[in-house]
Amino acid sequence: MSASTQKPLIAPWKITLMAVAGTLVPAIMVAFAFAVAPLPVTPAAADVLRQLVRMAGVFIGLNALIVAVVTLINALASRPARGRPLAVRT
């Protein structure tokens, strides 16, 4: 990195980890709920499973939004400031 660029607020690998964990954790929880559901799926159990799938979708969507906002803030914070002249050695 040169002296004119700032260090990012959050390391890029942490943003990637946040995106992966925020997607996989709700999906795994829903898969586990389907695995332990009673075998002859009753209408009441099916309603609960539908609600779980909707909730997991909401959590995954919110996580995607949060990751996008954090990535944007990180990119804006690591940009060099405009109007500041670069040091020129003669």
C-alpha positions in Angstrom: 0.0 0.0 0.0 1.2 3.5 -0.7 1.1 6.3 1.7 -1.9 7.9 0.0 -4.3 4.9 0.5 -5.8 4.2 3.9 -6.0 0.8 5.5 -9.5 -0.7 5.3 -11.7 -0.6 8.5 -12.5 -4.3 8.3 -10.3 -7.0 6.7 -11.9 -8.4 3.5 -11.6 -11.9 4.8 -13.8 -11.0 7.8 -16.5 -9.6 5.5 -16.4 -12.9 3.5 -16.6 -14.9 6.7 -19.6 -12.8 7.8 -21.4 -13.4 4.5 -20.7 -17.2 4.5 -21.7 -17.7 8.2 -24.8 -15.5 7.9 -26.0 -17.7 5.0 -25.0 -21.1 6.2 -26.1 -20.9 9.8 -29.8 -20.3 9.1 -29.8 -22.8 6.2 -28.3 -25.5 8.5 -30.8 -24.8 11.2 -33.7 -25.2 8.8 -32.2 -28.4 7.5 -31.9 -29.7 11.0 -35.5 -28.8 11.7 -36.6 -30.7 8.6 -34.5 -33.7 9.8 -36.2 -33.9 13.2 -39.7 -33.1 12.0 -42.2 -35.9 12.6 -42.2 -38.4 9.7 -45.9 -38.3 8.8 -45.8 -34.6 8.4 -49.0 -33.2 9.8 -50.5 -29.9 8.6 -49.4 -28.2 11.8 -45.8 -29.4 11.4 -45.8 -28.3 7.8 -47.0 -24.8 8.8 -44.1 -24.6 11.4 -41.6 -25.7 8.8 -42.9 -23.1 6.3 -42.6 -20.4 8.9 -39.0 -21.6 9.7 -38.1 -21.4 6.0 -39.6 -17.8 5.8 -37.6 -16.8 8.9 -34.4 -18.2 7.5 -35.0 -16.3 4.3 -35.5 -13.1 6.2 -32.3 -13.7 8.2 -30.3 -14.5 5.0 -31.7 -11.4 3.3 -30.8 -9.2 6.3 -27.3 -10.6 6.4 -26.8 -9.9 2.7 -28.0 -6.3 3.2 -25.6 -5.9 6.2 -22.7 -7.4 4.3 -23.4 -5.1 1.4 -23.5 -2.0 3.6 -20.3 -3.0 5.5 -18.5 -3.6 2.2 -19.6 -0.2 0.9 -18.5 1.6 4.0 -15.2 -0.3 4.0 -14.6 0.6 0.4 -15.4 4.3 0.9 -13.2 4.5 4.0 -10.2 3.0 2.3 -10.3 5.4 -0.7 -7.8 8.2 -0.7 -9.1 11.6 0.1 -9.8 13.9 -2.9 -8.0 17.2 -3.4 -5.1 16.2 -1.3 -1.9 16.5 -3.4 0.5 13.6 -3.5 4.0 14.2 -2.1 6.4 14.8 -4.9 10.1 14.3 -4.4 12.5 16.3 -6.5 
